[in-house]
C-alpha cells in the first residue's frame, strides 16, 4: 500500500510543480516494488512498470533525459513487453503510453544536444 500511495503522490507532486519531491517519492515507490518483486517474482510487474514510467516522466520534467530514457526503457523491456505477451489487450493502453513517453524522452535528449551533434 505504501508503494502505491507513493506512486500516486509522486504523480500529484509532479503535476503541482514539485518535481524534485516527485522524483524522490517515485524512486522510493520503485524501490519498494522491486523489494516486493524479489520476494514474489511472479507479482508486481504492472506496478513496477507504472512506477518506473512515472519516475521517467519526472526525470524528463527536470530535463534529465538519460535517466528518463533509462527508466522508460526499463519499464518497457523488463515489464510491459512481458505483460503484453501475458495479458494482451488488458495492457495495451499502458504499453502504448510507455512507448510514447520513451519516444518523448528520446526527443528531449536529442533537442538538448548541440545542433552539430544531433545527427
Wavefront OBJ file of the C-alpha trace (Angstrom):
o trace
v 0.000 0.000 0.000
v 2.880 2.355 0.755
v 4.392 1.893 -2.715
v 1.001 2.540 -4.324
v 0.464 5.664 -2.213
v 3.957 6.969 -3.022
v 3.388 6.376 -6.715
v 0.178 8.415 -6.613
v 1.797 11.109 -4.506
v 4.680 11.354 -6.975
v 2.221 11.929 -9.808
v 0.399 14.654 -7.870
v 3.608 16.362 -6.740
v 4.839 16.497 -10.316
v 1.520 17.913 -11.504
v 1.771 20.665 -8.899
v 5.305 21.589 -9.979
v 7.201 19.942 -7.129
v 9.282 17.791 -9.452
v 12.201 17.170 -7.088
v 9.822 15.793 -4.456
v 8.068 13.786 -7.170
v 11.333 12.137 -8.245
v 12.134 11.243 -4.631
v 8.700 9.697 -3.988
v 8.649 7.845 -7.322
v 12.155 6.472 -6.653
v 11.029 5.249 -3.246
v 7.972 3.617 -4.810
v 10.136 1.795 -7.362
v 12.462 0.549 -4.605
v 9.565 -0.826 -2.559
v 8.011 -2.553 -5.578
v 11.374 -4.079 -6.521
v 11.804 -5.445 -2.993
v 8.295 -6.914 -3.158
v 9.065 -8.467 -6.537
v 12.214 -10.107 -5.186
v 10.097 -11.848 -2.564
v 7.342 -12.803 -5.032
v 8.874 -12.892 -8.545
v 5.599 -13.523 -10.386
v 3.898 -10.438 -8.974
v 4.181 -6.646 -9.160
v 5.232 -6.368 -12.831
v 2.497 -3.904 -13.738
v 3.066 -1.824 -10.592
v 6.831 -1.606 -11.100
v 6.329 -0.688 -14.751
v 3.949 2.141 -13.860
v 6.223 3.423 -11.076
v 9.224 3.385 -13.450
v 7.220 5.199 -16.091
v 6.143 7.883 -13.611
v 9.744 8.257 -12.476
v 10.796 8.626 -16.106
v 8.203 11.367 -16.650
v 9.542 13.335 -13.692
v 13.144 12.947 -14.819
v 12.013 14.366 -18.169
v 10.402 17.300 -16.352
v 13.834 18.026 -14.855
v 15.359 17.577 -18.321
v 17.366 14.595 -17.104
v 16.999 12.890 -20.445
v 19.353 9.947 -19.941
v 17.644 8.999 -16.677
v 14.228 9.400 -18.276
v 15.156 7.206 -21.232
v 16.676 4.608 -18.891
v 13.583 4.406 -16.653
v 11.166 4.150 -19.586
v 13.370 1.578 -21.300
v 13.483 -0.498 -18.124
v 9.693 -0.284 -17.757
v 9.223 -1.457 -21.331
v 11.942 -4.076 -21.654
v 11.614 -5.713 -18.263
v 7.895 -5.358 -17.614
v 5.489 -4.034 -20.263
v 6.734 -6.335 -23.028
v 6.234 -9.367 -20.770
v 2.844 -8.107 -19.614
v 1.735 -7.536 -23.197
v 2.542 -11.156 -24.061
v 0.758 -12.380 -20.947
v -2.371 -10.223 -20.915
v -2.646 -8.851 -24.472
v -5.419 -6.236 -24.677
v -5.515 -5.537 -20.938
v -2.041 -3.973 -21.018
v -2.028 -2.414 -24.476
v -3.000 1.161 -23.445
v -0.340 1.348 -20.711
v 2.227 -0.230 -23.028
v 1.436 2.298 -25.753
v 1.628 5.178 -23.271
v 5.018 3.968 -22.040
v 6.289 3.749 -25.637
v 5.098 7.307 -26.253
v 6.824 8.527 -23.097
v 10.048 6.814 -24.155
v 9.843 8.490 -27.574
v 9.323 11.889 -25.893
v 12.373 11.307 -23.687
v 14.492 10.429 -26.732
v 13.269 13.588 -28.492
v 14.026 15.688 -25.421
v 17.521 14.255 -25.240
v 18.057 14.957 -28.945
v 16.836 18.548 -28.613
v 19.115 19.150 -25.623
v 22.236 18.304 -27.629
v 24.089 20.925 -29.655
v 22.882 21.221 -33.242
v 26.099 19.814 -34.718
v 25.858 16.578 -32.696
v 22.151 15.879 -33.343
v 22.923 13.722 -36.359
l 1 2 3 4 5 6 7 8 9 10 11 12 13 14 15 16 17 18 19 20 21 22 23 24 25 26 27 28 29 30 31 32 33 34 35 36 37 38 39 40 41 42 43 44 45 46 47 48 49 50 51 52 53 54 55 56 57 58 59 60 61 62 63 64 65 66 67 68 69 70 71 72 73 74 75 76 77 78 79 80 81 82 83 84 85 86 87 88 89 90 91 92 93 94 95 96 97 98 99 100 101 102 103 104 105 106 107 108 109 110 111 112 113 114 115 116 117 118 119
